[in-house]
Amino acid sequence: MRADDLRTAGRMGFDLATDLWRSIRFWGLIPVLILFTLGAAWGLSDANVAGIDTSTPMSVLYLTSALILLAGTLGIVVAGFDSISVPRANGQLVMELAQPVPRWVLALGRLIGVWMTVALPTMLLCIGAIFIVRLRADGWVELADGLIFLVATMLLLIWYSAIQLVASSLAKDGGSALALGIGTWVLFTTLWILVSLVVAGLFGLNPTDAGDERWVEISAIVDLFSPNGTYQLLLQSRLGGGNSIPIPTPYVWLSAIAWTIVPVSILFHRFRNLRP
């Protein structure tokens, strides 16, 4: 791995992100990101919201993160679903693979491009959300909490960028790539709870009993195998008190490292063996 290769990947990623920033799909995504980030931070920081714990600035950001997760990850799907499948279909990929550039550099360039497209506006909006919480909750988020919030969100978008690009590499056209991307998004966003319910049934636990400590612990362990769950656990680990996670925090960070390494490694492997 040479510095020149990394610079090449960075330039490729910036060029791809620039093209996507000019696209209609990106500007259609921006209102959703604003509503789900700044709008959520404004609304959830209202101390009069019934039944919601907004006692600390971090608790407000934790609640806001659920909507950031939905908008940001869906944005990755929209931005990257055709990043490999369409160039493969129109012959552009053949010319790219024929260049004297290592294939992992091509894969990294696409990963950086798709990630940067959504990560840059999301980062700015997350910083804006922190300022909104300061204005509404009359208190700053602790520096460590704010950094974890930003880092975890950026990691989540990296995970989904790699997953989406792997899906695009498996598809033969843009339609099937979009279907695979949305299917993966739906799996981790809405259907993963079914996995927790199945595991609870195998252990003879009642998932409707929120006070069952064993069920809460098993549910958290199952969440480690989901990018969404790992993201939420990273943020929940900063809440403390009765809202702290039921498993050791190092396990959550190990899961985050695994979600960073495994999908990216699969993407590099797919590119290494890709046939136009």
Number of C-alpha atoms within 10 A of each C-alpha: 8 7 8 9 17 14 13 17 24 20 15 21 25 19 16 20 24 14 13 20 16 10 12 9 13 17 12 12 18 16 12 18 24 19 16 21 26 22 16 21 28 20 16 23 28 15 14 10 11 8 6 14 14 20 11 18 24 23 22 26 26 23 20 23 24 16 19 26 21 16 22 26 26 22 27 28 27 20 24 29 29 26 20 27 25 20 17 23 16 11 11 13 17 14 11 15 17 10 10 7 13 15 20 19 21 22 25 22 25 26 30 23 28 30 26 25 23 31 23 13 15 24 16 11 19 25 17 16 23 24 18 21 26 15 13 17 20 12 14 16 21 12 9 9 17 20 12 15 25 17 14 21 24 20 19 23 24 25 24 30 31 30 26 33 31 25 26 28 24 16 23 16 19 19 15 17 27 21 16 21 28 18 13 17 21 13 15 16 18 9 12 17 16 11 14 19 18 13 17 19 12 9 12 10 16 13 17 9 10 10 9 12 11 15 22 17 14 17 20 20 19 18 23 22 16 18 22 21 21 25 26 25 25 24 24 19 19 21 17 10 8 7 12 15 21 17 15 10 15 10 14 23 17 13 20 23 12 16 23 18 13 14 20 23 13 15 22 21 15 18 22 15 9 14 11 18
